[in-house]
Amino acid sequence: MDISNWIAHRADWSGDRIAVRFEGREITYAAMEDRVGRLAGALRDDLGVGEGDRVAHLGLNSPELLELLFACARIGAIVVPLNWRLTPEEHAFMVRDCGPAALLAEPEYHAHAAELAARFPALRMVAYGSPAAPLPAGDWLSYEAITGGAKPVRPDPRRALSTPVKIVYTSGTTGAPKGAVLSQEAIFYNAVNGMAVFEMTAADHVLTALPMFHVGGMNIQTTPAIHAGATVTIHRRFDPEQVLKEIAASRPTLYLSVPAASLALISHPDFSATDLSSLRQVCTGSSTVPEAMIKPWHDRGIPVTQVYGMTESCPIAIALSIADARRKVGSTGKAVAHCEARIVDDAGDDMAPGRSGEIWLRGPNIMTGYWNNEAATAEVFTDGWYHSGDVGHCDEDGFFYIDDRKKDMIVSGGENIYPAELENVLADCQTIAEFAVIGRPDAKWGEVPVACVVRKPGASLSKEDVLALFEGRLARYKHPRDVIFLDAPLPRTSLGKVQKFELRDSLLG
């Protein structure tokens, strides 16, 4: 049975229960079932989307994105949520890579999507918005028009949970994004894991403000809440003032944050006066979580838990329970019920408590592989164990601690930034002899990228010149926040690889 049966089941059992709240609207489970069924019918009958076909989405958080996941599941299609912060050039790579049959875009991104439509004529374009609103120029369809007249599709009792349902692009160390393929089974077991971690029931109310194109915003609490029959309030984007107002007004019980968002909340002048008593837990993760980001919540009587994982693990793999939140501050917890975790050495042998090694994961929540990239898939699996690339250790009680992230990755405000992407841009500049990008600690964002540049002899190149190279090439959040010019060659290994740890130590202290 496909995972959209979660909604059909709730519609049958308690159809008048509120599933989603969004900008003044309340969508019951019965209404959500109708919307998912009609969207599935429109995808199949109006757009010709069939088994295994991909459907891309470009837009901020919305009920439509959540419903698209379940509509694709219902007909065996695969949703591809696009990061709205990226440029058309970055999206073009993804569209070329996975070949979606259709792209659904909200009004704010119609012009952006039109650039993709011009480059990919076979891509069917669907615009969100009122049926009476004018459509963008070209062969666009109205979302409301096609779903309003569609014949609802019911869940398929023969659907295997092994069916792929989602491709989420994550940057790689080569600078080229890779599409992690998640099956319906992965979404299912992730939801079961999430319900156990958060002790979630139908009585809960989840507030989702983090981006749902990420597996974090979509899968840490949102899809588990739907599986539990709970209510989800969705914010289009994170705004600290609006989040605090929402908590006070609608009294959610569960909230997911990242360190940068937590800093924005606890630094807001309204934080101390806001009634947070409805929250029985705040979850965080995505990067190293300083105790300073945890203590203000604990001081208000709210336990802060952590989740460790990544796109490839859907993402819940290791988690700190509510009961252990204060006892094990700094730990990311233990492996969840339906995921195994190990700390191993370079030979793949288990490490003793207190000894650091790479974190390996195995379970039904792990991706099936990278889309159209067998070589990259083979590199990260050994006998079914996924190599996280992250370094950690366990204490004597079996609690995991993250010591370091992937060597080069920068986590800025909860977003992963791979230096190779920025270095590919620097490589195109004829006046740069050598270059490298490293992360610099930042009080607000956790880390920010910094470009280290050696000019060619006699070249005239300013900081502004270097920063201008990234305009239109990469999303704004990936741009370097600073440029450091060096006179000496970059430190390198005997094989010519830049020793970034030496750069960080010498330049950043």
Sequence and secondary structure as in RCSB ss.txt:
>XXXX:A:sequence
MDISNWIAHRADWSGDRIAVRFEGREITYAAMEDRVGRLAGALRDDLGVGEGDRVAHLGLNSPELLELLFACARI
GAIVVPLNWRLTPEEHAFMVRDCGPAALLAEPEYHAHAAELAARFPALRMVAYGSPAAPLPAGDWLSYEAITGGA
KPVRPDPRRALSTPVKIVYTSGTTGAPKGAVLSQEAIFYNAVNGMAVFEMTAADHVLTALPMFHVGGMNIQTTPA
IHAGATVTIHRRFDPEQVLKEIAASRPTLYLSVPAASLALISHPDFSATDLSSLRQVCTGSSTVPEAMIKPWHDR
GIPVTQVYGMTESCPIAIALSIADARRKVGSTGKAVAHCEARIVDDAGDDMAPGRSGEIWLRGPNIMTGYWNNEA
ATAEVFTDGWYHSGDVGHCDEDGFFYIDDRKKDMIVSGGENIYPAELENVLADCQTIAEFAVIGRPDAKWGEVPV
ACVVRKPGASLSKEDVLALFEGRLARYKHPRDVIFLDAPLPRTSLGKVQKFELRDSLLG
>XXXX:A:secstr
  TTHHHHHHHHHHTTSEEEEETTEEEEHHHHHHHHHHHHHHHHHTS   TT EEEEESSS HHHHHHHHHHHHH
T EEEEE TTS HHHHHHHHHHH  SEEEE GGGHHHHHHHHHH TT EEEE S TTS   SSSEEEHHHHHHT 
      TT  TTSEEEEEEE  TTSS EEEEEEHHHHHHHHHHHHHHTT  TT EEEE S TTSHIIIIITHHHH
HHHT EEEE SS  HHHHHHHHHHH  SEEE  HHHHHHHHTSTTTTTS  TT SEEEEESS   HHHHHHHHHT
T  EEEEE  GGG S SEE  STTTTTTTT  BEE TT EEEEE TTS B  TT  EEEEEESTTS SEETT HH
HHHHTEETTEEEEEEEEEE TT  EEEEE  SS EEETTEEE HHHHHHHHTT TTEEEEEEEEEEETTTEEEEE
EEEEE TT    HHHHHHTTTTTS GGGS SEEEE SS   B TTS B HHHHHHHHH 
